[in-house]
Amino acid sequence: MKKLLSLALLAMMAFGAQAEEKIDSAPSNKPVFTTIKENPITSVKDQNRSGTCWDYSTLSFFEAEILKATGKTYDLCESFVANKTYMERATQVVRYHGDCQFSQGGSAEDVLATLKTHGICPEDAMPFPGSLYGDSLNNFNEFFSLLEPYVAAISKSTAKKISNQWKVGLQGILDAYLGKCPDEFTYEGKKYTPKEFVKSLGINLDDYVSITSYTHHPFYTAFAVEVQDNWRFPLSYNLPMDEMMQVIDNAIDKGYTIAWGGDVSEDGFTRSGLAYAVDGKATQSLRGSDMARWLKLAATKKRDIIDSLGVNVPEIVPTQQMRQERFDNWELTDDHGMLIYGVAKDQNGKEYYMVKNSWGETGDYKGTWYMTKTFIAANTMDFLINKNAIPKNIRKKLGL
């Protein structure tokens, strides 16, 4: 018996040593996050194969706004917004005779405009995404292979006069793939129209403004950011970069979220749930080569290097001039919309924004991305925010 106990003790000691060695050998570059501030949000959704991040992220923003204002949790319907938005965007393209873009993409303004003009319905008041064509989630491949040429055929028509029947046909395609928007529905035992429902949500739709930061327009004025998906031409208030970042930090501190639009095509945005504004020159210096080699590396190789450095990856120092140059040379684009809802720091003390994505519970953090403040400063196109989340001194400068 003593022999057995001795063997067991030795085995436990060996296992403990192995476990300790495993802990000690864990890569020091893997981020260990401590949450500083986390504001309440609704569940992570999945846009799947559809270019509707603008829809998912902005409705998620309004769900968080309702949650903050009333304590109630809602699941608002992205298909309702998409149905209304694509018809209105097609109408503009036809009015311009095809001299503007029709695409799956959009902006936060599309959601706000839909809420103001048409209202909204809960998710279960329309068919579940993808269900009408036998899928379990959105898949816009077939949908837009019909929609885009349809709109192009009307908008590029050589006819001297077109009939209004094209809208009837287009609405049929929208309803077939997205579902028909209800005129009336029942929610928690009460009947609503979409306009009545939006009024019941406890938020003021006039409270929301857009913020950006560029030098080709005067600061503290408003202008329409010149990107194709900003097709409604809503105005964004233009702030210096430092004040733009102050707005985000103040909003989170006061319990608000931010409907963020910006560039995630950068090398430092990883599929694992992290985003760094990588300084390629400094990174290659650490790896023993030069910037020229870094620029020639394949994207997958760059990601491997970034992953290997982890929290120790060198980041750029973003400047106002850098933002402007990257916007003007097409490097800084508006390719994704997400929801900023918190702040965390890693083991080195570096601060990150906690950002809700719409790709399902993917990545290492189940649908949340940890994006450094440097990344957000460098890659923000614009964002929608409750004007009450803006610091009073900045609001005064903007006349809000």
TORGUGU-805862 format. One record per residue (C-alpha): residue number from 1; x negated, y negated, z. Coordinates in steps of 0.5 Angstrom, whole numbers, plus 500, padded with zeros to 3 digits. Example, Ala and Ser with C-alpha at 12.3 -4.5 7.8 and 13.67 -1.06 7.14 Angstrom:
BEGIN
{n = 1 | c1 = 475 | c2 = 509 | c3 = 516}
{n = 2 | c1 = 473 | c2 = 502 | c3 = 514}
//
This chain:
BEGIN
{n = 1 | c1 = 500 | c2 = 500 | c3 = 500}
{n = 2 | c1 = 494 | c2 = 495 | c3 = 502}
{n = 3 | c1 = 491 | c2 = 497 | c3 = 495}
{n = 4 | c1 = 497 | c2 = 495 | c3 = 491}
{n = 5 | c1 = 498 | c2 = 489 | c3 = 495}
{n = 6 | c1 = 491 | c2 = 487 | c3 = 494}
{n = 7 | c1 = 492 | c2 = 488 | c3 = 486}
{n = 8 | c1 = 498 | c2 = 484 | c3 = 486}
{n = 9 | c1 = 495 | c2 = 478 | c3 = 490}
{n = 10 | c1 = 489 | c2 = 479 | c3 = 485}
{n = 11 | c1 = 494 | c2 = 479 | c3 = 479}
{n = 12 | c1 = 498 | c2 = 473 | c3 = 482}
{n = 13 | c1 = 491 | c2 = 469 | c3 = 483}
{n = 14 | c1 = 489 | c2 = 471 | c3 = 476}
{n = 15 | c1 = 496 | c2 = 468 | c3 = 473}
{n = 16 | c1 = 495 | c2 = 462 | c3 = 477}
{n = 17 | c1 = 488 | c2 = 461 | c3 = 475}
{n = 18 | c1 = 491 | c2 = 462 | c3 = 467}
{n = 19 | c1 = 497 | c2 = 457 | c3 = 469}
{n = 20 | c1 = 492 | c2 = 452 | c3 = 472}
{n = 21 | c1 = 488 | c2 = 452 | c3 = 466}
{n = 22 | c1 = 494 | c2 = 452 | c3 = 461}
{n = 23 | c1 = 496 | c2 = 445 | c3 = 465}
{n = 24 | c1 = 489 | c2 = 442 | c3 = 464}
{n = 25 | c1 = 488 | c2 = 444 | c3 = 457}
{n = 26 | c1 = 495 | c2 = 441 | c3 = 455}
{n = 27 | c1 = 493 | c2 = 435 | c3 = 450}
{n = 28 | c1 = 492 | c2 = 429 | c3 = 454}
{n = 29 | c1 = 495 | c2 = 425 | c3 = 448}
{n = 30 | c1 = 502 | c2 = 428 | c3 = 448}
{n = 31 | c1 = 506 | c2 = 422 | c3 = 451}
{n = 32 | c1 = 509 | c2 = 423 | c3 = 458}
{n = 33 | c1 = 515 | c2 = 418 | c3 = 458}
{n = 34 | c1 = 518 | c2 = 414 | c3 = 464}
{n = 35 | c1 = 524 | c2 = 411 | c3 = 463}
{n = 36 | c1 = 524 | c2 = 404 | c3 = 465}
{n = 37 | c1 = 531 | c2 = 402 | c3 = 463}
{n = 38 | c1 = 536 | c2 = 406 | c3 = 460}
{n = 39 | c1 = 543 | c2 = 403 | c3 = 458}
{n = 40 | c1 = 549 | c2 = 408 | c3 = 457}
{n = 41 | c1 = 551 | c2 = 410 | c3 = 450}
{n = 42 | c1 = 555 | c2 = 415 | c3 = 446}
{n = 43 | c1 = 553 | c2 = 422 | c3 = 444}
{n = 44 | c1 = 548 | c2 = 423 | c3 = 438}
{n = 45 | c1 = 552 | c2 = 424 | c3 = 431}
{n = 46 | c1 = 549 | c2 = 427 | c3 = 425}
{n = 47 | c1 = 550 | c2 = 423 | c3 = 418}
{n = 48 | c1 = 547 | c2 = 429 | c3 = 415}
{n = 49 | c1 = 546 | c2 = 429 | c3 = 407}
{n = 50 | c1 = 549 | c2 = 422 | c3 = 406}
{n = 51 | c1 = 546 | c2 = 415 | c3 = 406}
{n = 52 | c1 = 550 | c2 = 412 | c3 = 412}
{n = 53 | c1 = 545 | c2 = 411 | c3 = 417}
{n = 54 | c1 = 548 | c2 = 403 | c3 = 417}
{n = 55 | c1 = 555 | c2 = 406 | c3 = 419}
{n = 56 | c1 = 553 | c2 = 411 | c3 = 424}
{n = 57 | c1 = 548 | c2 = 406 | c3 = 428}
{n = 58 | c1 = 553 | c2 = 401 | c3 = 428}
{n = 59 | c1 = 559 | c2 = 404 | c3 = 430}
{n = 60 | c1 = 555 | c2 = 407 | c3 = 435}
{n = 61 | c1 = 553 | c2 = 400 | c3 = 437}
{n = 62 | c1 = 560 | c2 = 398 | c3 = 438}
{n = 63 | c1 = 562 | c2 = 405 | c3 = 442}
{n = 64 | c1 = 556 | c2 = 402 | c3 = 447}
{n = 65 | c1 = 559 | c2 = 395 | c3 = 447}
{n = 66 | c1 = 566 | c2 = 398 | c3 = 449}
{n = 67 | c1 = 563 | c2 = 403 | c3 = 454}
{n = 68 | c1 = 560 | c2 = 397 | c3 = 457}
{n = 69 | c1 = 566 | c2 = 392 | c3 = 457}
{n = 70 | c1 = 571 | c2 = 397 | c3 = 459}
{n = 71 | c1 = 568 | c2 = 404 | c3 = 461}
{n = 72 | c1 = 571 | c2 = 408 | c3 = 456}
{n = 73 | c1 = 568 | c2 = 413 | c3 = 451}
{n = 74 | c1 = 571 | c2 = 413 | c3 = 444}
{n = 75 | c1 = 568 | c2 = 417 | c3 = 438}
{n = 76 | c1 = 570 | c2 = 412 | c3 = 432}
{n = 77 | c1 = 571 | c2 = 414 | c3 = 425}
{n = 78 | c1 = 565 | c2 = 413 | c3 = 420}
{n = 79 | c1 = 569 | c2 = 416 | c3 = 414}
{n = 80 | c1 = 574 | c2 = 410 | c3 = 415}
{n = 81 | c1 = 569 | c2 = 405 | c3 = 415}
{n = 82 | c1 = 565 | c2 = 408 | c3 = 409}
{n = 83 | c1 = 572 | c2 = 409 | c3 = 405}
{n = 84 | c1 = 574 | c2 = 402 | c3 = 406}
{n = 85 | c1 = 566 | c2 = 399 | c3 = 405}
{n = 86 | c1 = 565 | c2 = 403 | c3 = 398}
{n = 87 | c1 = 572 | c2 = 400 | c3 = 395}
{n = 88 | c1 = 570 | c2 = 393 | c3 = 397}
{n = 89 | c1 = 563 | c2 = 394 | c3 = 394}
{n = 90 | c1 = 565 | c2 = 397 | c3 = 388}
{n = 91 | c1 = 570 | c2 = 391 | c3 = 387}
{n = 92 | c1 = 564 | c2 = 386 | c3 = 388}
{n = 93 | c1 = 560 | c2 = 390 | c3 = 383}
{n = 94 | c1 = 565 | c2 = 390 | c3 = 378}
{n = 95 | c1 = 566 | c2 = 383 | c3 = 379}
{n = 96 | c1 = 559 | c2 = 382 | c3 = 377}
{n = 97 | c1 = 559 | c2 = 386 | c3 = 371}
{n = 98 | c1 = 555 | c2 = 391 | c3 = 374}
{n = 99 | c1 = 549 | c2 = 386 | c3 = 375}
{n = 100 | c1 = 548 | c2 = 388 | c3 = 383}
{n = 101 | c1 = 547 | c2 = 395 | c3 = 386}
{n = 102 | c1 = 552 | c2 = 400 | c3 = 388}
{n = 103 | c1 = 549 | c2 = 405 | c3 = 393}
{n = 104 | c1 = 551 | c2 = 409 | c3 = 399}
{n = 105 | c1 = 547 | c2 = 404 | c3 = 403}
{n = 106 | c1 = 550 | c2 = 398 | c3 = 407}
{n = 107 | c1 = 548 | c2 = 394 | c3 = 413}
{n = 108 | c1 = 551 | c2 = 393 | c3 = 420}
{n = 109 | c1 = 555 | c2 = 387 | c3 = 417}
{n = 110 | c1 = 559 | c2 = 392 | c3 = 413}
{n = 111 | c1 = 562 | c2 = 396 | c3 = 419}
{n = 112 | c1 = 563 | c2 = 389 | c3 = 423}
{n = 113 | c1 = 567 | c2 = 387 | c3 = 417}
{n = 114 | c1 = 571 | c2 = 393 | c3 = 416}
{n = 115 | c1 = 573 | c2 = 392 | c3 = 424}
{n = 116 | c1 = 575 | c2 = 385 | c3 = 423}
{n = 117 | c1 = 579 | c2 = 386 | c3 = 416}
{n = 118 | c1 = 582 | c2 = 393 | c3 = 416}
{n = 119 | c1 = 581 | c2 = 396 | c3 = 424}
{n = 120 | c1 = 579 | c2 = 403 | c3 = 425}
{n = 121 | c1 = 581 | c2 = 409 | c3 = 428}
{n = 122 | c1 = 578 | c2 = 415 | c3 = 432}
{n = 123 | c1 = 574 | c2 = 420 | c3 = 429}
{n = 124 | c1 = 580 | c2 = 426 | c3 = 429}
{n = 125 | c1 = 585 | c2 = 421 | c3 = 426}
{n = 126 | c1 = 581 | c2 = 423 | c3 = 419}
{n = 127 | c1 = 578 | c2 = 430 | c3 = 416}
{n = 128 | c1 = 572 | c2 = 432 | c3 = 420}
{n = 129 | c1 = 566 | c2 = 430 | c3 = 415}
{n = 130 | c1 = 565 | c2 = 435 | c3 = 410}
{n = 131 | c1 = 571 | c2 = 439 | c3 = 411}
{n = 132 | c1 = 575 | c2 = 437 | c3 = 405}
{n = 133 | c1 = 569 | c2 = 440 | c3 = 400}
{n = 134 | c1 = 568 | c2 = 446 | c3 = 405}
{n = 135 | c1 = 562 | c2 = 443 | c3 = 408}
{n = 136 | c1 = 561 | c2 = 443 | c3 = 416}
{n = 137 | c1 = 557 | c2 = 436 | c3 = 415}
{n = 138 | c1 = 557 | c2 = 430 | c3 = 410}
{n = 139 | c1 = 554 | c2 = 432 | c3 = 404}
{n = 140 | c1 = 554 | c2 = 426 | c3 = 399}
{n = 141 | c1 = 551 | c2 = 429 | c3 = 393}
{n = 142 | c1 = 557 | c2 = 431 | c3 = 389}
{n = 143 | c1 = 561 | c2 = 425 | c3 = 392}
{n = 144 | c1 = 556 | c2 = 420 | c3 = 389}
{n = 145 | c1 = 555 | c2 = 424 | c3 = 383}
{n = 146 | c1 = 562 | c2 = 422 | c3 = 381}
{n = 147 | c1 = 562 | c2 = 415 | c3 = 384}
{n = 148 | c1 = 556 | c2 = 412 | c3 = 381}
{n = 149 | c1 = 558 | c2 = 413 | c3 = 374}
{n = 150 | c1 = 565 | c2 = 412 | c3 = 375}
{n = 151 | c1 = 563 | c2 = 405 | c3 = 378}
{n = 152 | c1 = 558 | c2 = 404 | c3 = 372}
{n = 153 | c1 = 563 | c2 = 405 | c3 = 367}
{n = 154 | c1 = 568 | c2 = 400 | c3 = 369}
{n = 155 | c1 = 563 | c2 = 395 | c3 = 371}
{n = 156 | c1 = 559 | c2 = 396 | c3 = 364}
{n = 157 | c1 = 565 | c2 = 396 | c3 = 360}
{n = 158 | c1 = 565 | c2 = 392 | c3 = 354}
{n = 159 | c1 = 573 | c2 = 391 | c3 = 354}
{n = 160 | c1 = 575 | c2 = 384 | c3 = 354}
{n = 161 | c1 = 580 | c2 = 386 | c3 = 359}
{n = 162 | c1 = 580 | c2 = 391 | c3 = 364}
{n = 163 | c1 = 586 | c2 = 394 | c3 = 368}
{n = 164 | c1 = 587 | c2 = 395 | c3 = 375}
{n = 165 | c1 = 588 | c2 = 402 | c3 = 375}
{n = 166 | c1 = 580 | c2 = 403 | c3 = 376}
{n = 167 | c1 = 582 | c2 = 402 | c3 = 383}
{n = 168 | c1 = 587 | c2 = 407 | c3 = 383}
{n = 169 | c1 = 582 | c2 = 412 | c3 = 381}
{n = 170 | c1 = 576 | c2 = 410 | c3 = 385}
{n = 171 | c1 = 581 | c2 = 411 | c3 = 391}
{n = 172 | c1 = 583 | c2 = 418 | c3 = 389}
{n = 173 | c1 = 575 | c2 = 420 | c3 = 389}
{n = 174 | c1 = 574 | c2 = 416 | c3 = 396}
{n = 175 | c1 = 580 | c2 = 420 | c3 = 399}
{n = 176 | c1 = 578 | c2 = 427 | c3 = 396}
{n = 177 | c1 = 571 | c2 = 427 | c3 = 399}
{n = 178 | c1 = 572 | c2 = 422 | c3 = 405}
{n = 179 | c1 = 579 | c2 = 423 | c3 = 407}
{n = 180 | c1 = 585 | c2 = 418 | c3 = 406}
{n = 181 | c1 = 585 | c2 = 412 | c3 = 412}
{n = 182 | c1 = 591 | c2 = 413 | c3 = 416}
{n = 183 | c1 = 596 | c2 = 407 | c3 = 416}
{n = 184 | c1 = 598 | c2 = 410 | c3 = 423}
{n = 185 | c1 = 596 | c2 = 415 | c3 = 428}
{n = 186 | c1 = 597 | c2 = 417 | c3 = 435}
{n = 187 | c1 = 591 | c2 = 416 | c3 = 440}
{n = 188 | c1 = 592 | c2 = 419 | c3 = 448}
{n = 189 | c1 = 600 | c2 = 419 | c3 = 447}
{n = 190 | c1 = 601 | c2 = 412 | c3 = 444}
{n = 191 | c1 = 602 | c2 = 410 | c3 = 436}
{n = 192 | c1 = 597 | c2 = 405 | c3 = 433}
{n = 193 | c1 = 595 | c2 = 402 | c3 = 426}
{n = 194 | c1 = 588 | c2 = 401 | c3 = 425}
{n = 195 | c1 = 588 | c2 = 394 | c3 = 426}
{n = 196 | c1 = 592 | c2 = 395 | c3 = 433}
{n = 197 | c1 = 587 | c2 = 400 | c3 = 435}
{n = 198 | c1 = 581 | c2 = 395 | c3 = 434}
{n = 199 | c1 = 585 | c2 = 390 | c3 = 438}
{n = 200 | c1 = 586 | c2 = 395 | c3 = 444}
{n = 201 | c1 = 578 | c2 = 397 | c3 = 445}
{n = 202 | c1 = 576 | c2 = 391 | c3 = 449}
{n = 203 | c1 = 571 | c2 = 387 | c3 = 445}
{n = 204 | c1 = 571 | c2 = 381 | c3 = 442}
{n = 205 | c1 = 569 | c2 = 381 | c3 = 434}
{n = 206 | c1 = 567 | c2 = 374 | c3 = 434}
{n = 207 | c1 = 561 | c2 = 375 | c3 = 439}
{n = 208 | c1 = 557 | c2 = 379 | c3 = 434}
{n = 209 | c1 = 551 | c2 = 376 | c3 = 431}
{n = 210 | c1 = 545 | c2 = 378 | c3 = 426}
{n = 211 | c1 = 538 | c2 = 376 | c3 = 428}
{n = 212 | c1 = 531 | c2 = 376 | c3 = 424}
{n = 213 | c1 = 525 | c2 = 373 | c3 = 423}
{n = 214 | c1 = 521 | c2 = 371 | c3 = 417}
{n = 215 | c1 = 518 | c2 = 364 | c3 = 415}
{n = 216 | c1 = 521 | c2 = 363 | c3 = 408}
{n = 217 | c1 = 527 | c2 = 360 | c3 = 411}
{n = 218 | c1 = 526 | c2 = 355 | c3 = 417}
{n = 219 | c1 = 527 | c2 = 358 | c3 = 424}
{n = 220 | c1 = 533 | c2 = 357 | c3 = 428}
{n = 221 | c1 = 537 | c2 = 356 | c3 = 422}
{n = 222 | c1 = 541 | c2 = 362 | c3 = 419}
{n = 223 | c1 = 540 | c2 = 365 | c3 = 412}
{n = 224 | c1 = 542 | c2 = 372 | c3 = 408}
{n = 225 | c1 = 537 | c2 = 376 | c3 = 408}
{n = 226 | c1 = 535 | c2 = 378 | c3 = 401}
{n = 227 | c1 = 536 | c2 = 386 | c3 = 401}
{n = 228 | c1 = 540 | c2 = 389 | c3 = 396}
{n = 229 | c1 = 544 | c2 = 393 | c3 = 401}
{n = 230 | c1 = 546 | c2 = 386 | c3 = 404}
{n = 231 | c1 = 551 | c2 = 385 | c3 = 399}
{n = 232 | c1 = 556 | c2 = 381 | c3 = 403}
{n = 233 | c1 = 551 | c2 = 376 | c3 = 404}
{n = 234 | c1 = 552 | c2 = 375 | c3 = 412}
{n = 235 | c1 = 548 | c2 = 370 | c3 = 415}
{n = 236 | c1 = 542 | c2 = 372 | c3 = 420}
{n = 237 | c1 = 539 | c2 = 367 | c3 = 425}
{n = 238 | c1 = 532 | c2 = 366 | c3 = 424}
{n = 239 | c1 = 527 | c2 = 366 | c3 = 430}
{n = 240 | c1 = 520 | c2 = 367 | c3 = 431}
{n = 241 | c1 = 517 | c2 = 374 | c3 = 432}
{n = 242 | c1 = 516 | c2 = 373 | c3 = 439}
{n = 243 | c1 = 523 | c2 = 370 | c3 = 440}
{n = 244 | c1 = 526 | c2 = 376 | c3 = 436}
{n = 245 | c1 = 523 | c2 = 381 | c3 = 441}
{n = 246 | c1 = 525 | c2 = 377 | c3 = 447}
{n = 247 | c1 = 532 | c2 = 378 | c3 = 445}
{n = 248 | c1 = 531 | c2 = 385 | c3 = 444}
{n = 249 | c1 = 528 | c2 = 385 | c3 = 451}
{n = 250 | c1 = 533 | c2 = 381 | c3 = 454}
{n = 251 | c1 = 539 | c2 = 385 | c3 = 451}
{n = 252 | c1 = 536 | c2 = 391 | c3 = 454}
{n = 253 | c1 = 535 | c2 = 388 | c3 = 461}
{n = 254 | c1 = 542 | c2 = 386 | c3 = 461}
{n = 255 | c1 = 545 | c2 = 392 | c3 = 459}
{n = 256 | c1 = 546 | c2 = 391 | c3 = 452}
{n = 257 | c1 = 544 | c2 = 395 | c3 = 446}
{n = 258 | c1 = 542 | c2 = 393 | c3 = 439}
{n = 259 | c1 = 544 | c2 = 395 | c3 = 432}
{n = 260 | c1 = 537 | c2 = 395 | c3 = 429}
{n = 261 | c1 = 535 | c2 = 396 | c3 = 421}
{n = 262 | c1 = 528 | c2 = 396 | c3 = 419}
{n = 263 | c1 = 523 | c2 = 400 | c3 = 416}
{n = 264 | c1 = 522 | c2 = 408 | c3 = 418}
{n = 265 | c1 = 518 | c2 = 410 | c3 = 412}
{n = 266 | c1 = 511 | c2 = 408 | c3 = 415}
{n = 267 | c1 = 506 | c2 = 413 | c3 = 417}
{n = 268 | c1 = 507 | c2 = 412 | c3 = 424}
{n = 269 | c1 = 514 | c2 = 414 | c3 = 424}
{n = 270 | c1 = 514 | c2 = 422 | c3 = 425}
{n = 271 | c1 = 520 | c2 = 427 | c3 = 425}
{n = 272 | c1 = 518 | c2 = 429 | c3 = 432}
{n = 273 | c1 = 521 | c2 = 423 | c3 = 435}
{n = 274 | c1 = 515 | c2 = 418 | c3 = 436}
{n = 275 | c1 = 514 | c2 = 412 | c3 = 432}
{n = 276 | c1 = 507 | c2 = 408 | c3 = 432}
{n = 277 | c1 = 505 | c2 = 402 | c3 = 428}
{n = 278 | c1 = 498 | c2 = 405 | c3 = 426}
{n = 279 | c1 = 492 | c2 = 401 | c3 = 425}
{n = 280 | c1 = 489 | c2 = 406 | c3 = 419}
{n = 281 | c1 = 482 | c2 = 402 | c3 = 419}
{n = 282 | c1 = 481 | c2 = 403 | c3 = 427}
{n = 283 | c1 = 484 | c2 = 410 | c3 = 426}
{n = 284 | c1 = 479 | c2 = 412 | c3 = 421}
{n = 285 | c1 = 474 | c2 = 410 | c3 = 425}
{n = 286 | c1 = 476 | c2 = 414 | c3 = 431}
{n = 287 | c1 = 476 | c2 = 420 | c3 = 426}
{n = 288 | c1 = 469 | c2 = 418 | c3 = 423}
{n = 289 | c1 = 471 | c2 = 416 | c3 = 416}
{n = 290 | c1 = 473 | c2 = 409 | c3 = 413}
{n = 291 | c1 = 479 | c2 = 405 | c3 = 411}
{n = 292 | c1 = 479 | c2 = 407 | c3 = 404}
{n = 293 | c1 = 479 | c2 = 415 | c3 = 405}
{n = 294 | c1 = 485 | c2 = 413 | c3 = 410}
{n = 295 | c1 = 489 | c2 = 410 | c3 = 404}
{n = 296 | c1 = 487 | c2 = 416 | c3 = 399}
{n = 297 | c1 = 490 | c2 = 421 | c3 = 404}
{n = 298 | c1 = 496 | c2 = 425 | c3 = 403}
{n = 299 | c1 = 502 | c2 = 423 | c3 = 408}
{n = 300 | c1 = 502 | c2 = 430 | c3 = 411}
{n = 301 | c1 = 494 | c2 = 429 | c3 = 413}
{n = 302 | c1 = 496 | c2 = 422 | c3 = 415}
{n = 303 | c1 = 501 | c2 = 425 | c3 = 420}
{n = 304 | c1 = 497 | c2 = 431 | c3 = 422}
{n = 305 | c1 = 491 | c2 = 426 | c3 = 424}
{n = 306 | c1 = 497 | c2 = 421 | c3 = 428}
{n = 307 | c1 = 500 | c2 = 427 | c3 = 431}
{n = 308 | c1 = 493 | c2 = 429 | c3 = 434}
{n = 309 | c1 = 491 | c2 = 422 | c3 = 437}
{n = 310 | c1 = 498 | c2 = 422 | c3 = 440}
{n = 311 | c1 = 499 | c2 = 416 | c3 = 445}
{n = 312 | c1 = 492 | c2 = 414 | c3 = 443}
{n = 313 | c1 = 493 | c2 = 412 | c3 = 436}
{n = 314 | c1 = 490 | c2 = 405 | c3 = 435}
{n = 315 | c1 = 496 | c2 = 400 | c3 = 433}
{n = 316 | c1 = 496 | c2 = 394 | c3 = 429}
{n = 317 | c1 = 497 | c2 = 387 | c3 = 432}
{n = 318 | c1 = 503 | c2 = 385 | c3 = 428}
{n = 319 | c1 = 503 | c2 = 377 | c3 = 426}
{n = 320 | c1 = 509 | c2 = 373 | c3 = 423}
{n = 321 | c1 = 504 | c2 = 372 | c3 = 417}
{n = 322 | c1 = 504 | c2 = 380 | c3 = 417}
{n = 323 | c1 = 511 | c2 = 381 | c3 = 417}
{n = 324 | c1 = 512 | c2 = 376 | c3 = 411}
{n = 325 | c1 = 507 | c2 = 379 | c3 = 407}
{n = 326 | c1 = 510 | c2 = 386 | c3 = 408}
{n = 327 | c1 = 517 | c2 = 383 | c3 = 406}
{n = 328 | c1 = 515 | c2 = 379 | c3 = 400}
{n = 329 | c1 = 510 | c2 = 385 | c3 = 397}
{n = 330 | c1 = 516 | c2 = 390 | c3 = 399}
{n = 331 | c1 = 512 | c2 = 394 | c3 = 404}
{n = 332 | c1 = 517 | c2 = 392 | c3 = 409}
{n = 333 | c1 = 524 | c2 = 395 | c3 = 407}
{n = 334 | c1 = 531 | c2 = 396 | c3 = 410}
{n = 335 | c1 = 531 | c2 = 404 | c3 = 409}
{n = 336 | c1 = 534 | c2 = 406 | c3 = 416}
{n = 337 | c1 = 539 | c2 = 404 | c3 = 421}
{n = 338 | c1 = 538 | c2 = 406 | c3 = 429}
{n = 339 | c1 = 541 | c2 = 404 | c3 = 436}
{n = 340 | c1 = 536 | c2 = 401 | c3 = 441}
{n = 341 | c1 = 538 | c2 = 403 | c3 = 448}
{n = 342 | c1 = 533 | c2 = 403 | c3 = 453}
{n = 343 | c1 = 525 | c2 = 402 | c3 = 455}
{n = 344 | c1 = 520 | c2 = 407 | c3 = 457}
{n = 345 | c1 = 513 | c2 = 407 | c3 = 458}
{n = 346 | c1 = 508 | c2 = 413 | c3 = 457}
{n = 347 | c1 = 502 | c2 = 415 | c3 = 461}
{n = 348 | c1 = 498 | c2 = 410 | c3 = 459}
{n = 349 | c1 = 503 | c2 = 404 | c3 = 461}
{n = 350 | c1 = 505 | c2 = 403 | c3 = 453}
{n = 351 | c1 = 512 | c2 = 401 | c3 = 453}
{n = 352 | c1 = 517 | c2 = 404 | c3 = 448}
{n = 353 | c1 = 524 | c2 = 403 | c3 = 446}
{n = 354 | c1 = 529 | c2 = 408 | c3 = 446}
{n = 355 | c1 = 532 | c2 = 409 | c3 = 440}
{n = 356 | c1 = 538 | c2 = 413 | c3 = 438}
{n = 357 | c1 = 538 | c2 = 416 | c3 = 431}
{n = 358 | c1 = 544 | c2 = 419 | c3 = 427}
{n = 359 | c1 = 540 | c2 = 426 | c3 = 425}
{n = 360 | c1 = 543 | c2 = 430 | c3 = 430}
{n = 361 | c1 = 539 | c2 = 433 | c3 = 436}
{n = 362 | c1 = 533 | c2 = 433 | c3 = 432}
{n = 363 | c1 = 526 | c2 = 432 | c3 = 434}
{n = 364 | c1 = 522 | c2 = 433 | c3 = 441}
{n = 365 | c1 = 527 | c2 = 428 | c3 = 444}
{n = 366 | c1 = 534 | c2 = 431 | c3 = 442}
{n = 367 | c1 = 536 | c2 = 425 | c3 = 437}
{n = 368 | c1 = 532 | c2 = 420 | c3 = 441}
{n = 369 | c1 = 526 | c2 = 416 | c3 = 438}
{n = 370 | c1 = 521 | c2 = 413 | c3 = 442}
{n = 371 | c1 = 518 | c2 = 407 | c3 = 438}
{n = 372 | c1 = 513 | c2 = 403 | c3 = 441}
{n = 373 | c1 = 515 | c2 = 395 | c3 = 441}
{n = 374 | c1 = 509 | c2 = 394 | c3 = 436}
{n = 375 | c1 = 513 | c2 = 398 | c3 = 431}
{n = 376 | c1 = 519 | c2 = 395 | c3 = 432}
{n = 377 | c1 = 516 | c2 = 388 | c3 = 432}
{n = 378 | c1 = 512 | c2 = 390 | c3 = 425}
{n = 379 | c1 = 518 | c2 = 393 | c3 = 422}
{n = 380 | c1 = 525 | c2 = 390 | c3 = 424}
{n = 381 | c1 = 529 | c2 = 387 | c3 = 418}
{n = 382 | c1 = 534 | c2 = 385 | c3 = 422}
{n = 383 | c1 = 539 | c2 = 387 | c3 = 428}
{n = 384 | c1 = 546 | c2 = 386 | c3 = 430}
{n = 385 | c1 = 547 | c2 = 384 | c3 = 437}
{n = 386 | c1 = 552 | c2 = 381 | c3 = 442}
{n = 387 | c1 = 551 | c2 = 374 | c3 = 442}
{n = 388 | c1 = 551 | c2 = 374 | c3 = 450}
{n = 389 | c1 = 545 | c2 = 378 | c3 = 450}
{n = 390 | c1 = 541 | c2 = 373 | c3 = 447}
{n = 391 | c1 = 537 | c2 = 369 | c3 = 453}
{n = 392 | c1 = 540 | c2 = 362 | c3 = 454}
{n = 393 | c1 = 534 | c2 = 358 | c3 = 452}
{n = 394 | c1 = 534 | c2 = 361 | c3 = 445}
{n = 395 | c1 = 542 | c2 = 361 | c3 = 444}
{n = 396 | c1 = 541 | c2 = 353 | c3 = 445}
{n = 397 | c1 = 536 | c2 = 353 | c3 = 440}
{n = 398 | c1 = 541 | c2 = 357 | c3 = 435}
{n = 399 | c1 = 547 | c2 = 353 | c3 = 437}
{n = 400 | c1 = 551 | c2 = 359 | c3 = 440}
//
